[in-house]
Amino acid sequence: MPDAWIRQWGDPALHERARLVDSFDDLLRAQAARISRLLYSAGGAGLAATQVGVLRRMFAFRIGPEDPIDVMVNPSILDAADELTTFVEGCLSFNSVAVAVRRPSWVRVGGQDIFGVFREMECSGFAASLVQHEIDHLDGVLTLDRADRSERARAVAVLNGVATRPAAA
């Protein structure tokens, strides 16, 4: 069951665009800690601030289930592969379905930590899928918006309780 604080599919707040963070203060760090706790308790890999009703450009993530949770503030994609890969992505805002989407196979992401220090990450495979998914959330874009027509129809049917077929590989 999804955490009650995580916005679920159908909530219009999931299509809101987050604002840039310009103040790296105790409030930001408290919000980052809350998002990290929610991610941990939900057992997920990533959670964007917009998914918990905070319209600030940040997300919490962990590449592996045993990895510590990290937070990226004001993330943006600096470079990406031309080659696209199909990723089957889950989402804490619609736990009941995974959605197949095509994304660049690797990305270089820039952003800041919770103290405002600039950082970059190069990501491929699952990590590339994860950070692109979370940045999409900050832009009000869901995996359903990125899926092709048939995949979107299948996923929406599952979300509406009409079908239970798994995502295509």
N, C-alpha and C positions, 0 to 999 in steps of 0.2 A: 504494500500500500504506500502511495507517495506521501511524503511529509506534508502536513497541512499548510505549511508556510510556503511551499513551492507551488507557484501558479501552474495550473493545468490547461491542457489543450482546450481551446474555446474561450479562454480568458483574453479579452482584447489587450490587456497590459503586455502580453507577450509580443505584440507588434509595435510596441513603443520603442523609440530610439533613445539610447542612453546618452547623457551629456558627458563631455570631457571632464575629468577631475582636474581641478586647478588648486586645490588645497589639500595638502598631505598632512592631515591633522589627526587628533585622537578619534574624532568621529569616523573618519575614513578607516582607520585601523580597527575600530570597533565593528564597523560594518563588514570589513574583510574577515574578521574573526568569526562573526555570525554566519557569513556565507560559508566559510570553511567548516564550521561545526555542522551546518545543515548538509553540506556535501558528505562529510564523514558519516553522519547518522543515516543518510539515504544510501550510502554505499556506492555512490556514483564516481565517475571520473572527472566530471566538470560541472560547474554551476555558475551561470552568469548572474550578475546583480539584478538584471531585469526579471529573472525568473522568481525573485523573491520580493519584487516590487520596489527595488532601489534603482533609480534611473541614473546610475553612474557607470562609466565605462571601466568595469573591472570584472574579473571572473576568478574563481578558485578552481584548481585542477590538480590532478595527479595522474602521471602517465601509467603507473602500475598500481595495483591494489595495496601493495606494501610500501609504496613511495610516500614520503611526506607530502602534505597538501601545500601548494604554493599559490600565490596570488599574482596576477598580472593586471596592472592598471594602465589605462589608455592604450590598449594594444592595437596594433595595425599591422597588416601584412606588407612587408617591405619588398619581398620578392617571392616568386612562386614558379614552380615547374610548368612548362607548357603541357607536359604529359598529364592526362587525367587518369584517375583511378576510381573505381567504384568502391565506396565504403558503405558498410551497413552500420548505421548509427542508431543507437538508442538515445533516449532523452528523458531526463527526470520530469519533464513537463508532459510527457505522454508515455508512461511506463509500459503500457500494454502493447506497444508496437515498435519495431525497428524499421528504419526507412533506408533504402538504398539510394545514395546520391553520388554523383560524380564530382570530384574535386581534384585540384592539383595534388600530385603525389608527394610533393614536399613544399614547404614554405619556410621563409625566414620572417620571423615576427619581431617587432620592436615594441617596447612599452616601458613601463616603470614598475618598480617595486612599491611597497606601501609607504616608503619614505621619500619617494620621488626620484630615486636613482634609476637612470636609463639602463636598460638591458635588452639583449637580443637572444633569440633562441632559433636554432635551425631544427626543423622537425620533419620527419618522414613517417610513412606508415600510419599507425594508430595515432601517434602524437600530432601529425599533420591534420588528420581528420578532426581530432579533439579541439585543437586551437581554432581551426576554421569554423567549427560548429559553434563554439562559444562566442567568437567574434560576430558571427551571424546573429546570435541572440542579442548582442548589444546593438545591432542595427535593426532589430525588430523582424528578423528573417528566421523562419523555421525550416527544418529539413523538408517538411512537406512543400514549402515554397520552392525548393531546389530540385525536388524529385521530378522525374518525367511523368507524363499524364497517367499512364497505367499504374505506376508505382504509387503515385499520390492517391488514386482512386482506391487501390487495394488497402493502403494504410488508413485512409479515412473510413473505409468500411469496417476495418478492425476497430478503430477508435469509437465508431458508432455501434459496435457490438453486432454487426451484420455478418462479419467473416472472421476467421481465425488463421488464415493462411500465413505462413512466415514470409519474411522479406526474400526477394529473389537474390541470388548470389551473383 
